[in-house]
Amino acid sequence: IIRVTAEGKLAATQKVNGRLKALHFVADDTIAHYDRESGYPIVILEADCAADADKVIERIKAAHPNAEIWRQSVGPVIGTHCGPGTLGICYVGDHRAR
């Protein structure tokens, strides 16, 4: 799991074994830390993994039915570096990861 730190840098913060567990982890982490009051959408970024993105969106929508969720394909730079199967979530949280 890679996060943006309080300093604005990318850092590997946790290891989750298995794709399904990782999808559940990022969805549940978003559910727990999404700032509902911010008024900002949750953005799901994916690279050729539409079914996985659907699962994550369903899980988040179940917990935050009024949240606006945008879905976007990753751009060429991220796609080149990370490859197919990349899934990311961007949202305004209640705190920034340490």
C-alpha atoms as an extended CHARMM CRD file, in Angstrom:
* protein
*
        98  EXT
         1         1  ILE       CA              0.0000000000        0.0000000000        0.0000000000  PROA      1               0.0000000000
         2         2  ILE       CA              1.4910000000        3.3310000000       -1.0410000000  PROA      2               0.0000000000
         3         3  ARG       CA              0.3150000000        6.5860000000        0.5500000000  PROA      3               0.0000000000
         4         4  VAL       CA              1.0390000000       10.2750000000        0.3570000000  PROA      4               0.0000000000
         5         5  THR       CA              2.7500000000       11.1660000000        3.6560000000  PROA      5               0.0000000000
         6         6  ALA       CA              2.2970000000       14.3030000000        5.7560000000  PROA      6               0.0000000000
         7         7  GLU       CA              5.3470000000       15.6730000000        3.9250000000  PROA      7               0.0000000000
         8         8  GLY       CA              3.6860000000       15.0570000000        0.5410000000  PROA      8               0.0000000000
         9         9  LYS       CA              5.9550000000       12.1560000000       -0.4310000000  PROA      9               0.0000000000
        10        10  LEU       CA              4.9810000000        8.6900000000       -1.6000000000  PROA      10              0.0000000000
        11        11  ALA       CA              5.8150000000        5.9260000000        0.8550000000  PROA      11              0.0000000000
        12        12  ALA       CA              5.1010000000        2.2200000000        1.0860000000  PROA      12              0.0000000000
        13        13  THR       CA              3.2510000000        2.0540000000        4.3940000000  PROA      13              0.0000000000
        14        14  GLN       CA              1.7920000000       -1.4370000000        4.6090000000  PROA      14              0.0000000000
        15        15  LYS       CA              2.0180000000       -4.8720000000        3.0690000000  PROA      15              0.0000000000
        16        16  VAL       CA             -1.1900000000       -6.7330000000        2.3090000000  PROA      16              0.0000000000
        17        17  ASN       CA             -0.9890000000      -10.2360000000        0.8650000000  PROA      17              0.0000000000
        18        18  GLY       CA             -3.4010000000      -11.0160000000       -1.9610000000  PROA      18              0.0000000000
        19        19  ARG       CA             -5.2490000000       -8.7900000000       -4.4010000000  PROA      19              0.0000000000
        20        20  LEU       CA             -8.7090000000       -9.2260000000       -2.8430000000  PROA      20              0.0000000000
        21        21  LYS       CA             -7.3600000000       -8.4040000000        0.6160000000  PROA      21              0.0000000000
        22        22  ALA       CA             -5.6180000000       -5.3400000000       -0.8070000000  PROA      22              0.0000000000
        23        23  LEU       CA             -8.8320000000       -4.1670000000       -2.4990000000  PROA      23              0.0000000000
        24        24  HSD       CA            -10.7720000000       -4.6080000000        0.7370000000  PROA      24              0.0000000000
        25        25  PHE       CA             -8.0320000000       -2.8120000000        2.6630000000  PROA      25              0.0000000000
        26        26  VAL       CA             -8.0060000000        0.2840000000        0.4550000000  PROA      26              0.0000000000
        27        27  ALA       CA            -11.8110000000        0.4120000000        0.3370000000  PROA      27              0.0000000000
        28        28  ASP       CA            -12.1340000000        0.0080000000        4.1160000000  PROA      28              0.0000000000
        29        29  ASP       CA             -9.3810000000        2.5600000000        4.7520000000  PROA      29              0.0000000000
        30        30  THR       CA            -11.2000000000        5.0330000000        2.5110000000  PROA      30              0.0000000000
        31        31  ILE       CA            -14.4740000000        4.3300000000        4.3190000000  PROA      31              0.0000000000
        32        32  ALA       CA            -12.8300000000        4.9280000000        7.6940000000  PROA      32              0.0000000000
        33        33  HSD       CA            -10.9630000000        8.1170000000        6.7870000000  PROA      33              0.0000000000
        34        34  TYR       CA            -13.0150000000        9.8810000000        4.0920000000  PROA      34              0.0000000000
        35        35  ASP       CA            -14.0570000000       13.3480000000        5.2740000000  PROA      35              0.0000000000
        36        36  ARG       CA            -17.7750000000       13.3640000000        4.4690000000  PROA      36              0.0000000000
        37        37  GLU       CA            -18.0380000000       17.0340000000        5.3400000000  PROA      37              0.0000000000
        38        38  SER       CA            -15.4140000000       18.1030000000        2.7880000000  PROA      38              0.0000000000
        39        39  GLY       CA            -17.8500000000       18.0160000000       -0.1080000000  PROA      39              0.0000000000
        40        40  TYR       CA            -15.1040000000       16.6130000000       -2.3410000000  PROA      40              0.0000000000
        41        41  PRO       CA            -15.5860000000       13.4580000000       -4.4060000000  PROA      41              0.0000000000
        42        42  ILE       CA            -13.7660000000       10.1730000000       -4.0230000000  PROA      42              0.0000000000
        43        43  VAL       CA            -11.7890000000        9.4210000000       -7.1900000000  PROA      43              0.0000000000
        44        44  ILE       CA            -11.0760000000        5.8420000000       -8.2190000000  PROA      44              0.0000000000
        45        45  LEU       CA             -8.1800000000        5.5020000000      -10.6690000000  PROA      45              0.0000000000
        46        46  GLU       CA             -7.6750000000        2.2360000000      -12.4900000000  PROA      46              0.0000000000
        47        47  ALA       CA             -5.5030000000        0.7160000000      -15.1810000000  PROA      47              0.0000000000
        48        48  ASP       CA             -7.3100000000       -2.0450000000      -17.0260000000  PROA      48              0.0000000000
        49        49  CYS       CA             -8.9670000000       -3.4950000000      -13.9100000000  PROA      49              0.0000000000
        50        50  ALA       CA            -12.5950000000       -2.3990000000      -14.2550000000  PROA      50              0.0000000000
        51        51  ALA       CA            -14.0170000000       -5.3430000000      -12.2880000000  PROA      51              0.0000000000
        52        52  ASP       CA            -11.7700000000       -4.5670000000       -9.3060000000  PROA      52              0.0000000000
        53        53  ALA       CA            -12.7230000000       -0.8930000000       -9.4580000000  PROA      53              0.0000000000
        54        54  ASP       CA            -16.4030000000       -1.9270000000       -9.4480000000  PROA      54              0.0000000000
        55        55  LYS       CA            -15.8710000000       -3.9770000000       -6.2750000000  PROA      55              0.0000000000
        56        56  VAL       CA            -14.1570000000       -1.0830000000       -4.5080000000  PROA      56              0.0000000000
        57        57  ILE       CA            -16.8660000000        1.3840000000       -5.5740000000  PROA      57              0.0000000000
        58        58  GLU       CA            -19.6410000000       -0.9570000000       -4.3670000000  PROA      58              0.0000000000
        59        59  ARG       CA            -17.9650000000       -1.3440000000       -0.9800000000  PROA      59              0.0000000000
        60        60  ILE       CA            -17.4830000000        2.4050000000       -0.5420000000  PROA      60              0.0000000000
        61        61  LYS       CA            -21.0240000000        3.2020000000       -1.7480000000  PROA      61              0.0000000000
        62        62  ALA       CA            -22.4600000000        0.7480000000        0.7940000000  PROA      62              0.0000000000
        63        63  ALA       CA            -20.8500000000        2.7450000000        3.6140000000  PROA      63              0.0000000000
        64        64  HSD       CA            -21.1530000000        6.2370000000        2.0960000000  PROA      64              0.0000000000
        65        65  PRO       CA            -24.2370000000        6.1320000000       -0.1440000000  PROA      65              0.0000000000
        66        66  ASN       CA            -24.2420000000        9.9070000000       -0.6640000000  PROA      66              0.0000000000
        67        67  ALA       CA            -20.5690000000       10.1780000000       -1.5850000000  PROA      67              0.0000000000
        68        68  GLU       CA            -19.8700000000       11.3700000000       -5.0920000000  PROA      68              0.0000000000
        69        69  ILE       CA            -17.5090000000        8.8680000000       -6.7120000000  PROA      69              0.0000000000
        70        70  TRP       CA            -15.6280000000        9.6370000000       -9.8980000000  PROA      70              0.0000000000
        71        71  ARG       CA            -13.9340000000        6.9560000000      -11.9240000000  PROA      71              0.0000000000
        72        72  GLN       CA            -10.9700000000        7.6180000000      -14.1490000000  PROA      72              0.0000000000
        73        73  SER       CA             -8.3860000000        5.6380000000      -16.0740000000  PROA      73              0.0000000000
        74        74  VAL       CA             -4.8270000000        6.3280000000      -15.0120000000  PROA      74              0.0000000000
        75        75  GLY       CA             -2.7960000000        8.5100000000      -17.3190000000  PROA      75              0.0000000000
        76        76  PRO       CA              0.1170000000        7.3850000000      -19.4680000000  PROA      76              0.0000000000
        77        77  VAL       CA              2.8240000000        8.2860000000      -16.9340000000  PROA      77              0.0000000000
        78        78  ILE       CA              1.3040000000        6.3090000000      -14.0520000000  PROA      78              0.0000000000
        79        79  GLY       CA              0.2980000000        3.5370000000      -16.4490000000  PROA      79              0.0000000000
        80        80  THR       CA              3.8470000000        3.2410000000      -17.7550000000  PROA      80              0.0000000000
        81        81  HSD       CA              5.3480000000        3.0690000000      -14.2750000000  PROA      81              0.0000000000
        82        82  CYS       CA              2.7390000000        0.8730000000      -12.5860000000  PROA      82              0.0000000000
        83        83  GLY       CA              1.2270000000       -1.1840000000      -15.4060000000  PROA      83              0.0000000000
        84        84  PRO       CA             -2.1170000000       -2.9360000000      -15.8330000000  PROA      84              0.0000000000
        85        85  GLY       CA             -3.9950000000       -3.7820000000      -12.6570000000  PROA      85              0.0000000000
        86        86  THR       CA             -3.0810000000       -0.5660000000      -10.8650000000  PROA      86              0.0000000000
        87        87  LEU       CA             -5.8540000000        0.8250000000       -8.6960000000  PROA      87              0.0000000000
        88        88  GLY       CA             -5.6980000000        4.0240000000       -6.6930000000  PROA      88              0.0000000000
        89        89  ILE       CA             -8.0760000000        6.0400000000       -4.5530000000  PROA      89              0.0000000000
        90        90  CYS       CA             -7.8280000000        9.7890000000       -4.0340000000  PROA      90              0.0000000000
        91        91  TYR       CA             -9.9750000000       11.5360000000       -1.4540000000  PROA      91              0.0000000000
        92        92  VAL       CA             -9.9080000000       14.2760000000        1.1670000000  PROA      92              0.0000000000
        93        93  GLY       CA             -9.3610000000       12.4860000000        4.4420000000  PROA      93              0.0000000000
        94        94  ASP       CA             -9.7790000000       13.3330000000        8.0840000000  PROA      94              0.0000000000
        95        95  HSD       CA             -5.9610000000       13.3150000000        8.4250000000  PROA      95              0.0000000000
        96        96  ARG       CA             -2.8700000000       12.7320000000        6.3290000000  PROA      96              0.0000000000
        97        97  ALA       CA             -1.0130000000        9.4340000000        6.7300000000  PROA      97              0.0000000000
        98        98  ARG       CA              2.1700000000        9.4910000000        8.7830000000  PROA      98              0.0000000000
